[in-house]
Amino acid sequence: MEFLKNRQAVIVNNSVLPSLKIEDNLPAVMGDTQLSNSLKREKKELEKRSKELKKRIKNIIKNPAAYDPVYRSLESIFSSPHDHVLTRDMKIRHSIKRLAWRRFVLGYAPRKDKDTAIGDALNWEWFIHCASQLKGRFAIVSRDSDYGLTFNGDTFLNDALKSEFRSRVGRKPIQLTTKLSEALRFLEVSVTKKEEESEARQIRSLPSNVNFSNRAFYSSDSIQSALDQINAPNELLKRAMAQIDAPNELLKRAMEQIDAPNEAIRRALSELDSSKDPGNDD
């Protein structure tokens, strides 16, 4: 539910690009230079890339089954026939909802003071139910402070939740982590170096002031690929602008050299005016 609820908004928010508008209005003396022609070509290329990106994002939003690999992967999980996937046709959902509502009203973790929905409570109650019925290890992947905190690179499960887990489930292994790759390793699932680096890159790209309590984390290789294609011509633009700045700097120094003798003339005229005898004016 959370994924489907936030998918479209998160894709759009994470795909907002800085203005790609390029001002190629150079001085008339440089209008027919190679640099001017290069800027015009880069401007046209950036506009083309921008249109391609917008079209790709539109396809991902409109038809995720065909264009969004993340959607397809998670849809296969959500539609899994296994008992640990809670669906609308399972009678136990009613008791899980009642338990979730009860803990929400009592203010038990995981929840925030300003929460108006029982989503976290529902997830935790179902997690407890599955852990009590199944064998193995159990991992929670979340950057939400409701479940615990991170200190010095390590993540710790909330004391109240840990105590409740031990009381209702037992001594089964449980771990809270902020990274999916760490959770998979904890569950003894192999993770490639490329997958780990991809996750780390996505985390680093997030703003430092992101509030993970109300923001879904989304990653799509298709969007990243489009962004990489736009960054390339942007780098060319930077180099082109640097070539413009160089002659501008030379022009500034030349103007300073012109101003120097003009300043000397102004000082000489000033001295001449001050030495002139006022009595000779008539």
N, C-alpha and C positions, 0 to 999 in steps of 0.2 A: 504493500500500500504506500509506504513512504517513498519508495523508488518511483512508482508511477505518478504519485502526487507531485513530486518535485522535478522529475526528469526534464520536462520541456523548459521550465524556468532556469534550471541550472545550466543547461546547454547554452541557452541564449546569454545568460550572465557571464559565463566563462568564455564566450566567443566575442565579447565586445572588444573591438579593436580601436586603437587611437586613430585619429583622422588621417586618411591616406591622401589627402589633398596636397598636391605639390604646386607651389607657385613657381612657374618657369618664366616669369616676366623679367628678363634680364635687361640691362641698359641697352639702348639702341645700337651702341657701338659693338655689342657682343651678340646681337640678334642672329647673325648668320654664322656664328662660330661653331666649331665641333662640339664644344661644351653645351651650347644651347640646344643643338640637335640631340645630344645625348640625354639631356634632361627631359626633353619632349618624349623621347622613346621610353624612358623609365616611367614617366607619368602615365603613358598609355598602358604599359605593362602592369603597373600597380592597379589601375582601374580594372583591367581584365582579371587579375588575380582576386580582387575584391568581389567581383561579380561571381566568380567561380566558388569562392568561399560561402557567399550568401546562398547560392543555389544548393551547395552541399548541406549546409545547416538546415535549409528548408526541407530537403529530402529526408534528413535524419528525424526531424520533428514530425513530418507528415506521414512517412512510411517507415517506421523504425524496424519492422520485421525484415525489410530489404536492405536498409542502409546503416543501421545501428548495431554493430557487433556486441556492444555491451547489453543492449536490450535483448538480443537473441540469447545470449548466454544466461542472463538472469531469468528470462522467461522459461528456459528449460529447467531451472531450479525451482521456480515458483509452481510449475505444473508437475513437479515430481510426484509419483504415486506413493512415496515412502511415508511412514507414519509420523515422521518428525516435521512434515510440512502441513501446517494448519490451514484447512480449507473450509468453505461455507457449508459443505455437506457433512462435516464431522460434528456429531452431537456434543462432543466434549467442549466445543467452542463456547457453549453457554456457561459452563462452570468456570472456564478460564476467564471469561469476561466478568463474571461476578467477583472472582478473586481479585482481578485487576481493579475493578471499581472500588472494592473495599480498601485495598491498600492505597489507592489514590486519595480517597476521602480521609483516611487516617494520616496521610502525609508521609507515608513510607517511601524510602528510596526504591527505585530511581525516579525522582521528580523534582521539579523546581517550584519555588513558591508561586510563580506566576503562571504555571502550566494550566491550560484549560482543556487538555485532552489526556486520555489515559494510555496513549501509545506506548510509552516507556514501561508503564506498569504491566500492560498486556504482553509486551515482549518478554519481560522478566518472568512472569508467571508461566508462560509457555516454555521458556528456557528451563525453569525449575522442573516442570512436568517431564520434559524430554530427558533431562539429566537423571531424574529418578527412575525412568523406565528403561533407559538404554545404557549400554556399557561403553567404556572408552574415556577419552579426554574431552574437555569442553572449553571452548574459547569464545570470548566476547571481543569483537573488533569495534571500537568506538573511540571517538575523540570528544565525546560528550562528558563533561565533568560530573554528570549525575552518577556515572558508574565508578568513578575513581579519579585519581590525579596522576600527573606525570612529574617526576622530580629527577633531575640530573640524568635524563635520558631513559629512565626506567618508569614503567607504568604500574600502578598499584590499585587493586580492586578496593572499593569502598568497604570499610570495616563492617558496617551493618549488613551489606550484601554478602560478604564473605561468611559472616557468622550465620546468616540465614541459610546460605547454601549448605554449610556443614550440618546444620540442624535438620533440614528437610531432605537433603540428598545423601550426605555422608562425606567420606574422605576422598571422593573422586577428584582427579586433577582438574583444576580450573585456572584459567589465565585471562587477564584483561590486557589487551594490547591496542595500540593505535595504528598498527600496520597489518594489513592482510597477509603479507609475506611471513611475518613472525608467527601469526596464528596458524598458517599452513604448516610451517616447520614444527610447531608445537604439536600439531595433529599428525605429524610424521608424513606429511605430503611434500614431495620434492618441489622446490622452487628454483627456477633457472636464474642465472645472474642477470639476464636481460630483463626478466619480469621484476626482479627486485630493484634494478636501476630505474625502470619505468615508473614504479610506484614512488620511489624517492624523488624523481624529477617532478612528478605531479604534486607532491607534498610541498616541495620547495617553491613551486610556482604560485602557491596560495598566499594571499595577503597575510601578514603577521597578525592583523587585528580581526581575523575571521572568527565569528562566533559559531562554533560547531554545534551548538545546541539547536540552532534553527536553520542550518545550512547543510544540504546533502553534498556528499563528495562524489564527483562524477569525472570519469576519465574516458576519452575516446580517441583512439589512434587516428581516426579519420580527421578529426578536428585538429589534432596536433600536426598532422602532415600538412594540412592546409596552411596553418600558421607558419610552418617552416618555409613553405614556398613563398610566403609574403615577406619573410625576414630577409631573404636573399636580395631582392631588388632594393629593399630599404638600405642595405649595406652599400650597394652601388650608389644610391642617392647621397649617402653620407660622404663618400669619397668625392663625388661630383661637387658637392657644396664646399668641401675643403679646398678644391681647386679654385672655386670662386673667391673664397676668403683670402687666398694667398695674394692675388693681384690687388685686392682691396686694401690689404695691409701695406703693400708697396705704394699705393696711391696715397694713403694716409701719411706715410713718411715723406713723400714728395711734397704734399701740401704743407707739412710742418717746415720743410726747408724753404718754401715760398713765404710762409708767414714770418720766418726769422728776419730776413731783411726788411720786410714791411714794418715789423715792430721796431727795428733800429731807426727807420725813417720817422716813425711816429715819435720816438723819443727825441730825435734831433729837432723836429718841428716844435715839440713842446719846450725844449730848452731855448729855442730861438724866440718863441713867444714870451717866455718869462724874462729874457734879457732885454727885450725891446723897451725903450724909454717911453713911459706914458705921456710925458710932457711934449713929445714931438707929434702927438696925434693931430694937433691943429696946424 
